Amino acid sequence: MLDKWLFKHIDNSALIIFRIFFGLLCFIESIGAIYTGWVKRVFIDPKFTFSFIGFEWLQPLPGSGMYWYYAIMGIFALGIMLGYKYRLSILGFTIMWSATYFMQKSSYNNHYYLLMLISSIMVFMPANRYASIDVKQNPKLKSYAMPQWCKWVFVVQLIIVYTYASTAKLYPDWLDASVMELLMKSKQNYVLVGELLQQKWMHFVLAYGGIVFDGLIIPLLLFKDTRKWAFITAIFFHLFNSFVFQIGIFPYLALAFTVFFFDPKTIQKLFFKKKVFYELNEVIIPKYKTQLITLFAIYFLIQIGLPLRHHFIKDDVLWTEEGHRLSWRMMLRAKSGSTTYRVENKNTGKSYTVNLDDYLSPKQKRLASTKPDAIWQFSQKLKALFKKDGQEVAVYVNCKVSVNGKPYKQLINPNVDLAHVPWNYFKHNDWILPYK
């Protein structure tokens, strides 16, 4: 029964137009990163990058290499959009984007993670079977249909993302709108809406509106009776986020996903009037069905499990950050820190306080002042730098952090030499002091 449902063929207009939108947005993201100076600020100016722990071998290309790197990603994105050598283009973009994602986290963003996941999913999609250069070069590729699973893979992924985003907001600092108040303080100079965004009632509207939107948007899009109004709400919500939070292509990518919720006939009439509409509903079960179902079953089990892992780690994830990444915990807290690093020569006993400006960019300084994993990584970096000069050193960190405007508390045990303790990947690091 499941086989017949997954492999029933439906019209592929939604997947084709999504491929075009997706490729265009990936192109804008890649080339825009160059022209806005993002590549320079994140990869070229800093003396080193904070990679994901375990991915230290991924390092930026020297000199102007990262400009070329992003330009090549942009070319791959154009290939996706135009359907030119699609499989090579989507695979190339996925590998390169994933590498840059794990290469640095000073500009960590859940939306970058989502883009990595979606591009990985697109590798398996027959998204070049219509309106593509590949079809023009090889007409045998042309098809007006796709297996139904191609639609539902995206829908299930979005259910996971939005459900976790909504439930993560159900905690006191979000519910009393104090987090939203802190987020809006930096927006007070915005033209027309700056003053409005400082109003307490607006903070409650935004805080609870975020919970309701994330929790209900997918179910409302799935049902025909509510789809139209849900779509209109989604347009307003995502354009508001684009203007206020300036989060790149994500609002437009989120809107592009809605093509999978509308009736295929509507999408075909809207975007491909000359295309033959497929309505045979054939069931074609491929030989590789078991491998495909197993692959996506494992994938979605991981997607469901990763955001839950912080429940199995000691203390509050808002404080320790352990289990925060890859879990759709979006814009949930505001942190500030006062941090000093003391390097002590283990042979002479002499010590001095590190000037962070000598090593880190402003954004990296904020990261290395509030996030325990970055604090540990910078301590390891200092140990390596001093070892090059023939010195064996210990690194002690005095770090006080404020979460959501609350009083500063000691985050790191100042008596622990962070240069010589291992990082625990799957359990709590005891040198992170308890919140309470």
C-alpha positions in Angstrom: 0.0 0.0 0.0 2.8 2.4 0.9 4.6 1.6 -2.3 1.6 2.4 -4.4 1.1 5.7 -2.6 4.8 6.8 -2.8 5.3 5.8 -6.4 2.0 6.9 -7.8 2.9 9.4 -10.5 1.6 13.0 -10.5 2.2 16.1 -12.6 5.7 17.5 -12.1 5.0 21.2 -12.6 5.7 22.0 -9.0 9.1 20.3 -8.9 10.1 22.0 -12.2 9.3 25.5 -11.2 10.8 24.9 -7.7 14.0 23.8 -9.4 14.0 27.1 -11.3 13.3 29.2 -8.2 15.8 27.2 -6.1 18.6 27.6 -8.7 17.9 31.4 -9.0 18.0 31.9 -5.2 21.2 29.8 -4.8 22.8 32.0 -7.5 21.7 35.2 -5.7 23.0 33.8 -2.4 26.4 32.8 -3.9 27.1 35.9 -6.0 25.5 38.2 -3.4 27.9 36.9 -0.8 30.8 38.2 -2.9 29.3 41.6 -3.8 28.0 42.4 -0.3 31.4 41.8 1.2 30.2 38.8 3.2 32.9 36.4 1.8 35.6 39.0 2.6 34.3 39.5 6.2 33.8 35.8 6.9 36.6 34.0 5.0 39.3 36.5 3.9 39.7 39.1 6.6 39.8 36.8 9.7 43.1 35.1 10.5 41.3 31.8 11.0 37.8 30.5 11.0 35.7 28.7 13.7 34.8 25.5 11.9 32.4 22.9 13.3 34.3 20.8 15.7 35.6 17.8 13.8 35.8 19.7 10.6 39.0 21.6 11.2 40.4 20.2 8.0 38.0 22.3 6.1 39.8 25.7 5.7 39.2 28.7 3.4 41.2 28.9 0.3 44.2 31.3 0.5 44.2 34.8 -0.9 41.2 35.5 -3.1 40.4 31.8 -3.5 37.1 32.1 -1.7 35.8 34.6 -4.3 36.4 32.0 -7.0 34.9 29.4 -4.8 31.6 31.3 -4.5 31.7 32.2 -8.1 31.9 28.6 -9.0 29.0 27.8 -6.7 27.1 30.5 -8.5 27.8 28.8 -11.8 26.5 25.5 -10.4 23.4 27.3 -9.2 22.8 28.7 -12.8 23.1 25.1 -14.0 20.4 24.0 -11.5 18.1 26.9 -12.6 18.6 26.2 -16.3 18.6 22.4 -16.0 22.0 22.2 -17.6 23.9 19.1 -16.6 21.5 19.1 -13.7 22.9 16.2 -11.7 26.5 17.6 -11.9 25.3 21.1 -11.0 23.2 20.1 -8.0 25.8 17.7 -6.7 28.6 20.3 -7.1 26.6 23.0 -5.4 25.6 20.7 -2.5 29.2 19.7 -1.8 30.5 23.2 -2.0 27.7 24.7 0.1 28.0 22.0 2.7 31.8 22.6 2.9 31.4 26.3 3.5 28.6 25.6 6.1 30.9 23.3 8.2 33.9 25.5 7.5 32.8 28.4 9.6 30.2 29.2 12.3 30.8 32.8 13.2 27.9 33.5 10.8 25.9 30.4 11.8 22.4 30.5 10.5 19.7 27.8 10.6 18.7 28.9 7.1 22.2 27.9 5.8 21.6 24.5 7.3 18.2 24.2 5.6 19.7 25.2 2.2 22.3 22.4 2.7 19.5 19.9 3.4 17.3 20.9 0.5 20.1 20.9 -2.0 21.0 17.4 -0.8 17.4 16.3 -1.3 17.4 17.9 -4.8 20.3 15.6 -5.8 17.7 12.7 -5.9 15.0 14.6 -7.7 14.1 14.2 -11.4 13.9 18.0 -11.5 15.4 18.4 -15.0 12.7 16.5 -16.9 11.0 19.6 -18.3 11.9 23.2 -19.2 15.6 22.4 -19.1 18.6 22.5 -21.4 19.2 18.8 -20.6 15.8 18.0 -22.2 16.7 20.1 -25.3 19.9 18.2 -25.7 18.3 14.8 -24.9 14.6 14.8 -25.6 14.3 11.3 -24.2 14.6 12.8 -20.7 11.3 14.8 -21.1 8.6 13.8 -18.7 5.4 15.4 -17.4 5.2 13.3 -14.3 7.1 12.5 -11.1 6.6 10.0 -8.3 4.5 11.4 -5.4 7.3 10.9 -2.9 9.1 13.9 -4.6 6.5 16.2 -3.3 6.1 14.6 0.2 9.8 14.6 1.0 9.7 18.4 0.9 6.4 18.6 2.9 7.8 16.3 5.7 11.0 18.3 5.9 9.0 21.5 6.3 6.8 19.9 9.0 9.9 19.0 11.0 11.4 22.5 10.6 8.3 24.5 11.5 7.2 22.2 14.3 10.5 22.4 16.1 10.7 26.1 15.5 7.3 26.6 17.1 7.8 24.3 20.1 11.2 25.8 20.9 9.6 29.1 21.4 7.5 27.8 24.3 9.6 29.0 27.1 9.3 31.9 29.6 11.6 34.5 28.0 9.8 34.1 24.7 6.3 34.0 26.1 6.8 37.2 28.1 8.1 38.8 24.9 11.4 39.9 26.5 13.4 38.1 23.8 11.4 39.9 21.1 12.0 43.2 22.9 15.7 42.7 22.8 15.7 41.7 19.2 13.7 44.8 18.2 16.0 47.3 20.0 18.5 47.2 17.1 15.6 48.0 14.7 14.6 51.3 16.2 16.2 53.4 13.4 14.2 51.6 10.7 12.3 53.9 8.4 8.6 54.1 9.1 8.4 51.0 11.4 11.3 51.6 13.8 9.2 53.2 16.5 6.3 50.7 16.0 8.8 47.8 16.6 9.6 49.3 20.0 6.0 49.0 21.3 5.4 46.3 24.0 2.1 45.2 22.4 4.0 44.7 19.1 6.5 42.5 20.9 3.7 40.2 22.1 2.1 40.2 18.6 5.4 39.1 17.1 6.3 36.6 19.8 3.0 34.8 19.7 2.5 35.3 16.0 5.8 33.4 15.5 4.5 30.5 17.6 1.2 30.3 15.8 2.6 30.8 12.3 5.3 28.2 12.7 2.9 25.7 14.3 0.0 26.1 11.9 1.3 27.2 8.5 2.0 23.7 7.1 -1.4 22.2 8.2 -3.2 25.2 6.9 -1.4 25.0 3.5 -2.2 21.3 3.3 -6.0 21.9 3.4 -7.7 23.4 0.4 -10.2 25.5 2.5 -7.5 27.3 4.3 -4.7 27.2 1.7 -5.4 30.6 0.1 -5.4 32.6 3.3 -2.4 30.6 4.7 -0.5 31.6 1.5 -1.4 35.3 1.9 -0.3 35.1 5.5 3.0 33.4 4.5 3.7 36.2 2.0 3.2 38.9 4.7 5.1 36.9 7.4 8.2 36.2 5.2 8.4 39.6 3.6 8.2 41.1 7.1 11.1 38.9 8.2 13.1 39.8 5.1 12.7 43.5 5.8 13.2 43.5 9.6 15.7 40.7 10.1 17.5 40.8 6.7 18.0 37.1 6.5 19.0 36.7 2.9 17.1 34.3 0.6 15.3 32.3 3.2 12.0 34.1 3.2 11.8 33.7 -0.6 12.9 30.1 -0.4 10.1 29.5 2.1 7.6 31.0 -0.3 9.0 28.9 -3.1 8.1 25.7 -1.2 4.4 26.6 -1.3 4.2 25.3 -4.9 4.1 21.8 -3.5 0.9 22.6 -1.6 -1.2 23.9 -4.4 -3.2 21.7 -6.8 -0.8 20.6 -9.6 -3.2 21.9 -12.2 -3.0 25.3 -10.7 0.8 25.3 -10.8 0.8 24.0 -14.4 -1.6 26.7 -15.6 0.2 29.5 -13.8 3.8 28.6 -14.8 3.7 26.2 -17.8 0.6 26.9 -19.9 2.0 25.0 -22.9 3.0 22.0 -20.9 0.9 18.8 -21.1 -0.8 18.2 -17.8 -0.2 14.7 -16.5 -3.3 13.0 -15.0 -2.8 9.3 -15.6 -1.9 8.5 -12.0 0.2 5.5 -13.0 2.0 3.5 -10.3 5.6 2.8 -11.4 7.6 1.0 -8.8 11.4 1.1 -9.5 13.9 -1.6 -8.8 15.7 0.6 -6.3 12.5 1.3 -4.2 13.8 -0.5 -1.1 17.1 1.5 -1.1 15.3 4.8 -1.6 12.7 4.2 1.1 15.5 3.1 3.5 17.6 6.1 2.7 14.8 8.6 3.4 13.6 6.8 6.4 17.1 7.0 8.0 17.4 10.7 6.9 14.1 11.7 8.5 14.8 9.7 11.7 18.0 11.8 12.0 16.1 15.0 11.3 13.6 14.2 14.0 16.3 13.0 16.5 18.9 15.8 16.2 16.7 18.6 17.6 15.8 16.4 20.6 19.4 15.6 21.7 19.7 18.6 24.0 17.1 17.0 26.3 19.6 14.2 27.0 22.4 16.7 27.9 22.8 18.2 31.3 21.6 21.8 32.0 19.7 24.3 29.8 20.6 24.5 26.1 20.0 28.2 26.1 23.0 28.5 28.5 25.4 25.7 27.5 24.6 25.8 23.7 25.1 22.0 23.7 22.6 20.6 21.2 21.7 24.1 19.9 22.9 23.8 16.3 21.1 21.7 13.7 17.9 21.9 15.8 15.8 24.7 14.3 16.2 26.9 17.4 15.9 30.1 15.5 16.4 33.6 17.1 15.5 32.3 20.5 17.9 34.2 22.7 20.1 37.2 22.9 23.5 36.8 24.6 26.2 39.1 25.6 29.5 38.2 27.3 32.5 39.7 29.1 35.4 37.3 28.5 39.1 37.3 29.1 41.7 34.6 28.1 44.7 34.2 30.3 47.7 32.3 28.8 50.2 30.8 31.3 53.6 29.5 30.4 53.7 26.0 32.0 57.5 26.2 32.3 58.0 29.7 33.7 54.7 30.3 35.3 54.4 33.7 33.6 51.0 34.7 32.3 49.3 37.5 30.4 45.9 38.4 29.2 45.2 37.9 25.5 44.1 40.9 23.4 41.3 39.4 21.4 41.6 42.1 18.8 45.0 40.7 17.8 43.4 37.4 16.7 39.6 37.8 16.1 37.2 39.8 13.9 34.4 41.7 15.8 31.9 38.9 15.0 34.4 36.2 16.1 35.0 38.1 19.3 31.2 37.9 20.1 31.3 34.2 19.3 34.3 33.5 21.5 32.8 35.5 24.3 29.5 33.7 24.6 29.6 30.2 23.0 31.4 27.4 24.9 32.4 25.5 21.8 34.0 28.5 20.3 35.7 29.4 23.6 37.2 25.9 23.7 38.3 26.1 20.1 40.0 29.5 20.5 41.8 28.1 23.6 43.0 25.2 21.4 44.1 27.7 18.8 46.1 29.7 21.3 47.8 26.6 22.5 48.8 25.7 18.9 50.1 29.2 18.2 52.3 29.4 21.3 53.6 25.9 20.7 54.9 27.1 17.3 57.0 29.5 19.3 58.3 26.7 21.5 56.1 27.5 24.5 53.8 25.0 26.3 50.9 27.0 27.7 47.8 26.6 29.7 44.7 28.7 28.8 42.3 29.9 31.4 39.0 31.7 30.6 37.1 34.0 32.8 33.7 34.3 31.0 30.5 35.9 32.3 27.4 35.8 30.1 24.0 37.4 30.1 21.1 35.5 28.5 18.1 37.6 27.4 19.2 40.6 29.4 19.4 38.8 32.7 22.3 39.4 35.2 25.7 38.2 34.1 26.7 34.7 35.4 29.9 32.7 35.3 29.8 30.5 32.2 33.2 28.8 32.2 35.1 27.4 35.2 38.1 29.8 35.4 40.3 27.2 37.0 40.2 24.7 34.1 42.9 24.7 31.5 40.8 24.6 28.3 43.9 24.0 26.2 44.2 20.5 27.7 40.7 19.2 28.0 39.0 17.2 25.3 35.7 18.2 23.7 32.8 15.9 24.6 30.6 15.6 21.5 27.7 13.7 23.0 27.5 14.7 26.6 27.9 17.7 28.8 31.3 19.4 29.2 31.7 19.8 32.9 33.9 22.9 32.7 30.7 24.7 31.6 29.3 25.9 34.9 25.6 25.2 35.7 23.1 28.1 35.1 21.4 27.7 38.4 
